[in-house]
């Protein structure tokens, strides 16, 4: 009678087991990469549909004699992956395309399915730059912003913005006029007329102080007007200023400054004919 042979199970060699495990891991990694690539492609399309926008562009007078232009940039991230290290540089130009100022914001990160907000403020010296026109001339400001970021941890992303924003001057059409003097003897009364329209989004609240100078730079008289002008209102006031009869106004200047909340901003001088 033949003996019963019991088969024995031989364990595969270690190198075979390692190769099989590597194939399994490779298959899993390949699937994950395909899923990653697919979701990145989908998310990239969604991100591409969004764009940088500027919001809440406003202006106010700062205490250092500048105009502060403040607002924010926003960038929506509707995708499934974060946008990292978003950094923006922006240039602001006036209605004639003249450069006013440069600012930088960021870097910030934007989580998936959220919107990043980048507040900014730029201070423009109105007395020594093209920004002076912001006080008295309605115009369109040009905002040109660009930047870089990283999307989905690996991919570089370029961002750009070109926008035009309407600007309403707080002293649109400003005129300070010296009228014909009246009176006699040693003193003359000189009517000073100030007119403008407040086209800004906020009220003009403060004081307009003026100085009448002769052609030789001698102060002939001075005065002031209180201002509490709502947005969109027209300002039209006259004040009589006592001036010495010996002070010649011909060829002189009327110098006006606006003061509010600790800030003082010079307005364009007016020549006296």
C-alpha positions as CSV (number, residue, x, y, z in Angstrom):
1,X,0.0,0.0,0.0
2,X,1.4,3.4,-1.1
3,X,2.2,5.9,1.6
4,X,0.0,9.1,1.7
5,X,2.0,12.2,0.6
6,X,1.0,15.4,2.4
7,X,1.8,18.5,0.3
8,X,3.8,21.2,2.0
9,X,3.3,24.9,1.5
10,X,6.4,26.8,0.6
11,X,6.5,30.5,1.6
12,X,7.4,32.7,-1.4
13,X,10.9,34.2,-1.2
14,X,11.2,37.6,0.5
15,X,12.1,39.3,-2.7
16,X,8.9,38.0,-4.3
17,X,6.8,39.2,-1.4
18,X,8.5,42.6,-1.6
19,X,7.9,42.9,-5.3
20,X,4.2,42.0,-4.8
21,X,3.8,44.6,-2.0
22,X,5.5,47.2,-4.2
23,X,3.1,46.5,-7.0
24,X,0.1,46.9,-4.7
25,X,1.5,50.2,-3.3
26,X,2.3,51.4,-6.8
27,X,-1.3,50.7,-7.9
28,X,-2.6,52.6,-4.9
29,X,-0.3,55.5,-5.5
30,X,-1.3,55.6,-9.2
31,X,-5.0,55.7,-8.3
32,X,-4.3,58.5,-5.8
33,X,-2.3,60.4,-8.4
34,X,-5.1,60.0,-10.9
35,X,-7.6,61.2,-8.3
36,X,-5.3,64.1,-7.4
37,X,-4.8,65.1,-11.0
38,X,-8.4,65.0,-11.7
39,X,-9.5,67.0,-8.7
40,X,-6.7,69.5,-9.3
41,X,-7.8,69.9,-12.9
42,X,-11.4,70.4,-11.8
43,X,-10.5,72.8,-9.1
44,X,-8.1,74.8,-11.4
45,X,-11.0,75.4,-13.8
46,X,-13.1,76.7,-10.9
47,X,-10.3,78.9,-9.7
48,X,-9.7,80.2,-13.2
49,X,-13.2,81.5,-13.3
50,X,-12.7,83.6,-10.3
51,X,-10.6,86.8,-10.4
52,X,-9.2,89.4,-8.1
53,X,-11.6,92.3,-7.4
54,X,-11.2,95.6,-5.6
55,X,-13.8,96.7,-3.1
56,X,-14.7,99.6,-0.8
57,X,-12.4,102.1,-2.4
58,X,-12.6,105.2,-0.2
59,X,-10.6,108.3,0.8
60,X,-10.1,110.4,3.8
61,X,-7.6,113.0,5.1
62,X,-4.8,111.7,7.3
63,X,-3.2,113.6,10.1
64,X,0.1,113.9,8.2
65,X,-1.3,116.0,5.4
66,X,-2.0,113.2,3.0
67,X,-5.0,111.6,1.4
68,X,-5.5,108.0,2.5
69,X,-6.9,105.7,-0.2
70,X,-8.1,102.5,1.5
71,X,-10.0,99.5,0.4
72,X,-9.4,95.8,-0.1
73,X,-8.7,93.2,-2.8
74,X,-10.6,89.9,-2.7
75,X,-9.8,86.5,-4.4
76,X,-12.3,83.6,-4.3
77,X,-11.0,80.1,-4.1
78,X,-13.9,77.8,-5.0
79,X,-11.6,74.8,-5.5
80,X,-10.7,71.8,-3.4
81,X,-7.1,72.8,-2.6
82,X,-5.6,75.9,-0.9
83,X,-4.0,78.9,-2.6
84,X,-0.8,79.6,-0.7
85,X,1.3,82.7,-0.3
86,X,-0.8,85.1,-2.3
87,X,1.1,88.3,-2.7
88,X,-0.1,91.3,-4.7
89,X,1.5,94.5,-6.0
90,X,-0.7,97.3,-7.2
91,X,-0.3,100.6,-9.0
92,X,-2.8,103.5,-8.8
93,X,-3.0,106.1,-11.5
94,X,-5.1,109.2,-11.8
95,X,-7.6,110.0,-14.6
96,X,-4.8,111.1,-16.9
97,X,-2.8,107.9,-16.3
98,X,-0.2,109.7,-14.1
99,X,1.3,107.4,-11.4
100,X,0.0,108.2,-7.9
101,X,1.3,105.4,-5.7
102,X,2.3,101.8,-5.3
103,X,1.3,99.3,-2.6
104,X,1.9,95.7,-1.7
105,X,-0.3,93.3,0.2
106,X,0.2,89.7,1.5
107,X,1.4,87.1,1.4
108,X,-1.8,85.4,2.6
109,X,-3.2,81.9,2.3
110,X,-6.7,81.1,1.0
111,X,-8.3,78.0,2.3
112,X,-10.5,75.8,-0.1
113,X,-14.0,77.0,-0.7
114,X,-13.4,80.4,0.9
115,X,-12.5,84.0,-0.1
116,X,-9.3,85.8,0.8
117,X,-9.5,89.4,1.8
118,X,-6.5,91.7,1.4
119,X,-7.0,95.1,3.0
120,X,-4.8,97.9,1.9
121,X,-4.1,101.6,2.5
122,X,-1.9,104.0,0.6
123,X,-1.1,107.6,1.7
124,X,-0.6,110.2,-1.0
125,X,1.0,113.6,-0.3
126,X,-1.4,115.9,-2.1
127,X,0.7,119.1,-1.9
128,X,3.7,117.9,-3.8
129,X,2.4,115.3,-6.2
130,X,-0.2,114.6,-8.9
131,X,-2.5,113.4,-6.1
132,X,-3.5,117.1,-5.6
133,X,-6.0,116.7,-8.3
134,X,-7.9,114.2,-6.2
135,X,-9.1,117.0,-4.0
136,X,-10.8,119.2,-6.7
137,X,-11.4,117.0,-9.8
138,X,-13.8,114.1,-10.4
139,X,-11.9,111.4,-12.3
140,X,-11.5,107.8,-12.9
141,X,-8.7,106.0,-11.0
142,X,-6.9,103.1,-12.7
143,X,-6.0,100.1,-10.5
144,X,-3.5,97.7,-11.9
145,X,-2.6,94.7,-9.6
146,X,-0.7,91.5,-10.2
147,X,0.8,88.8,-8.1
148,X,1.9,85.1,-7.7
149,X,0.8,82.2,-5.5
150,X,1.0,78.4,-5.3
151,X,-2.1,76.3,-5.9
152,X,-2.7,72.7,-4.6
153,X,0.8,72.8,-2.9
154,X,2.7,72.4,-6.2
155,X,1.5,74.6,-9.0
156,X,2.5,78.2,-9.6
157,X,-0.5,80.6,-10.1
158,X,-0.4,84.1,-11.6
159,X,-3.0,86.7,-10.6
160,X,-3.8,90.0,-12.3
161,X,-6.4,92.8,-12.0
162,X,-7.1,95.8,-14.2
163,X,-9.9,98.0,-13.0
164,X,-11.2,101.6,-13.3
165,X,-12.9,103.2,-10.3
166,X,-14.9,106.4,-10.3
167,X,-13.5,109.0,-7.9
168,X,-15.6,111.8,-6.5
169,X,-13.6,114.8,-5.4
170,X,-14.5,116.3,-1.9
171,X,-13.9,119.8,-3.3
172,X,-15.0,119.4,-6.9
173,X,-14.7,122.7,-8.8
174,X,-13.1,124.5,-5.9
175,X,-12.9,128.3,-6.4
176,X,-11.8,130.9,-3.9
177,X,-12.3,134.3,-5.3
178,X,-11.5,137.8,-4.0
179,X,-14.2,140.3,-5.0
180,X,-14.0,144.0,-5.4
181,X,-13.1,145.8,-2.1
182,X,-15.5,148.2,-0.6
183,X,-15.2,150.9,2.1
184,X,-12.8,153.8,2.5
185,X,-10.4,155.5,4.8
186,X,-7.7,153.3,6.2
187,X,-9.6,150.0,6.0
188,X,-11.1,148.1,3.1
189,X,-13.6,145.2,3.2
190,X,-12.7,142.5,0.8
191,X,-15.4,139.9,0.0
192,X,-13.9,136.4,-0.2
193,X,-16.2,133.9,-2.0
194,X,-15.6,130.1,-1.7
195,X,-17.6,127.6,-3.8
196,X,-17.3,123.9,-4.5
197,X,-19.3,120.7,-4.5
198,X,-18.7,117.7,-2.3
199,X,-18.7,114.7,-4.7
200,X,-17.1,112.4,-2.2
201,X,-18.9,109.6,-0.4
202,X,-18.4,111.2,3.0
203,X,-19.2,114.6,4.5
204,X,-16.8,117.5,4.5
205,X,-16.6,118.5,8.2
206,X,-14.0,120.9,9.4
207,X,-12.7,124.4,8.7
208,X,-11.5,126.2,5.6
209,X,-8.9,128.8,6.6
210,X,-7.6,131.4,4.1
211,X,-4.9,134.0,3.9
212,X,-4.8,136.9,1.5
213,X,-1.2,137.6,0.4
214,X,0.1,140.6,-1.6
215,X,2.3,140.1,-4.6
216,X,5.3,140.6,-2.2
217,X,4.1,137.8,0.1
218,X,2.8,140.2,2.8
219,X,-0.3,138.9,4.6
220,X,-3.1,141.4,4.0
221,X,-5.9,139.6,5.8
222,X,-7.2,136.2,6.8
223,X,-10.4,134.4,7.7
224,X,-12.1,131.1,7.9
225,X,-15.3,129.2,7.0
226,X,-16.8,126.4,9.0
227,X,-17.8,123.4,6.9
228,X,-20.4,120.8,7.6
229,X,-21.2,119.7,4.1
230,X,-23.0,116.4,3.4
231,X,-22.0,114.2,0.5
232,X,-23.3,115.6,-2.7
233,X,-23.9,119.1,-1.3
234,X,-23.0,122.4,-2.8
235,X,-21.0,124.9,-0.7
236,X,-21.2,128.6,-1.4
237,X,-20.1,131.1,1.3
238,X,-18.8,134.7,1.4
239,X,-16.9,136.4,4.1
240,X,-15.8,140.1,4.3
241,X,-12.2,140.5,5.4
242,X,-10.8,143.8,6.7
243,X,-7.6,144.7,4.8
244,X,-5.4,147.7,5.2
245,X,-5.7,150.2,2.3
246,X,-1.9,150.2,1.9
247,X,-1.8,146.5,1.2
248,X,-2.0,145.9,-2.6
249,X,-3.9,142.8,-3.6
250,X,-3.1,143.0,-7.3
251,X,-0.9,140.1,-8.3
252,X,-1.3,138.4,-4.9
253,X,-2.7,135.0,-4.0
254,X,-5.5,133.6,-1.9
255,X,-4.1,130.6,0.0
256,X,-6.7,128.1,1.5
257,X,-6.3,125.1,3.8
258,X,-8.8,122.5,4.9
259,X,-8.5,121.3,8.5
260,X,-10.4,118.3,10.0
261,X,-9.7,115.9,12.8
262,X,-6.2,117.0,13.3
263,X,-5.2,117.0,9.6
264,X,-4.5,120.0,7.5
265,X,-4.5,119.8,3.7
266,X,-3.7,122.7,1.4
267,X,-6.0,123.4,-1.5
268,X,-4.9,124.9,-4.8
269,X,-3.9,128.6,-4.5
270,X,-6.0,131.1,-6.4
271,X,-4.3,134.1,-8.1
272,X,-5.7,137.6,-7.5
273,X,-6.0,139.5,-10.7
